[in-house]
Amino acid sequence: MAVAALQPKDDPFYSYTGPRALESIAPGTVLKTRSFPYHIFGLPTLLETTQLLHSQPPGLTVGSADGDAVFDGVDGTSDRRRHA
């Protein structure tokens, strides 16, 4: 049974709760990570994906965080996808 993914606004992963103000953290700094099995059309694959939450440059969106997903293949290759 497939479970619907949370929207970013409803997913606590996208909420930064660290002790430092985001404005004081260098852009691109990884704030959180999480890994999970990768599925295609609901079918499991041999891939695992690691999602990164990182700080944004202040001029872009001050006080926000964004996420990337890194798809690591069994052959050692990686593919980074931007969360929009």
Buried (B, 14 or more C-beta within 10 A) or exposed (E): EEEEEEEBEEEEBBEBEEEEEBEEBEEEEEBBEEEEEBEEEEEEEEBBBBBBBBBBEBEEEEEEBBBBBBBBEEEEEEEEEEEE
